């Protein structure tokens, strides 16, 4: 009986992991923070639940990004500077059935908040 329960647990966990979305690729991110437009392109690579990659900001600077994926929850962040002060841009969203990621942007340490939509670049 214990073996049957263990096997069923492993089977369910494997099925859930196999069905988790892979968000690897190039994403066009648009949104706003306190009525200021946000435009960036992030190229992300997913390995298991971890995300790594780069984001090219509106000013053309490329920054390293890291994050995670769990089920339909997708989060990533990168460091930048604002008027010479270090900040962290945090994206927290959900992958929708339409293939877009929508969610909130939070700028630490200012706690400035906004919304974003990320659309995957499918052009080859």
C-alpha positions in Angstrom: 0.0 0.0 0.0 2.8 2.4 0.9 4.5 1.7 -2.4 1.3 2.5 -4.3 1.0 5.8 -2.5 4.6 6.7 -3.1 4.3 5.7 -6.8 1.2 7.8 -7.2 2.9 10.8 -5.5 5.9 10.6 -7.8 3.7 10.2 -10.9 1.6 13.3 -10.0 4.7 15.3 -9.3 6.3 14.3 -12.6 3.1 15.1 -14.5 2.9 18.6 -12.9 6.6 19.3 -13.6 6.2 18.1 -17.2 3.2 20.4 -17.7 4.9 23.5 -16.2 5.3 26.2 -18.8 8.7 27.0 -20.2 9.1 30.8 -20.4 12.5 30.6 -22.1 12.7 33.2 -24.9 12.6 36.8 -25.8 9.8 38.9 -24.1 8.7 42.4 -25.0 7.7 44.0 -21.7 5.5 47.2 -21.7 3.8 48.9 -18.8 4.0 51.9 -16.5 5.2 52.9 -13.1 3.6 56.0 -11.6 2.5 57.1 -15.1 6.0 56.6 -16.5 6.2 54.2 -19.5 8.2 51.0 -19.2 9.6 49.4 -22.3 12.2 46.6 -22.1 13.1 43.4 -23.8 14.1 40.5 -21.6 15.6 37.3 -23.0 15.1 34.6 -20.4 16.3 31.0 -20.0 14.4 28.6 -17.8 16.1 25.6 -16.2 13.7 23.8 -13.9 12.2 26.6 -11.7 15.1 29.0 -12.2 15.3 31.9 -14.7 18.4 33.7 -15.9 19.0 36.1 -18.7 19.3 39.7 -19.7 17.0 42.7 -20.1 17.7 45.5 -22.5 16.2 48.7 -21.0 14.7 51.6 -22.9 18.0 53.5 -22.6 19.8 50.6 -24.4 21.6 49.3 -21.4 21.7 45.5 -20.9 21.4 44.2 -17.4 21.5 40.7 -15.9 18.2 39.3 -14.8 17.4 36.3 -12.5 14.1 34.9 -11.3 11.9 31.9 -10.9 8.8 30.1 -12.2 6.3 28.1 -10.2 3.2 26.8 -11.9 1.8 29.9 -13.7 3.7 32.4 -11.4 6.7 34.1 -13.1 9.0 36.5 -11.3 12.3 38.1 -12.3 14.3 41.1 -11.3 17.4 43.2 -12.2 19.5 45.9 -10.7 19.8 49.4 -12.1 20.4 52.9 -10.9 18.1 56.0 -10.7 19.8 59.3 -10.4 23.0 57.6 -9.1 21.1 55.5 -6.5 20.9 51.7 -6.8 17.5 50.2 -7.4 16.0 46.8 -8.1 13.2 46.4 -10.6 11.0 43.4 -9.6 8.5 41.8 -12.0 5.8 39.5 -10.5 3.3 38.1 -12.9 1.2 35.2 -14.1 1.5 33.4 -17.4 -1.9 33.5 -19.0 -3.5 30.9 -21.3 -3.0 33.4 -24.1 0.8 33.2 -23.6 1.3 36.6 -22.1 2.6 37.4 -18.7 0.8 40.1 -16.8 1.5 41.5 -13.3 3.1 44.1 -11.2 6.4 46.0 -11.2 7.8 47.1 -7.9 10.9 49.4 -7.7 12.9 48.9 -4.5 13.7 50.7 -2.3 11.2 53.3 -3.4 8.2 50.9 -3.4 7.0 52.6 -6.6 4.5 50.2 -8.2 3.0 49.7 -11.6 1.7 47.1 -14.0 3.2 45.3 -17.0 2.4 42.9 -19.9 5.0 40.8 -21.4 4.5 39.3 -24.9 6.8 36.5 -26.2 8.6 37.3 -29.4 7.8 34.3 -31.6 9.6 35.7 -34.7 12.5 33.4 -35.8 
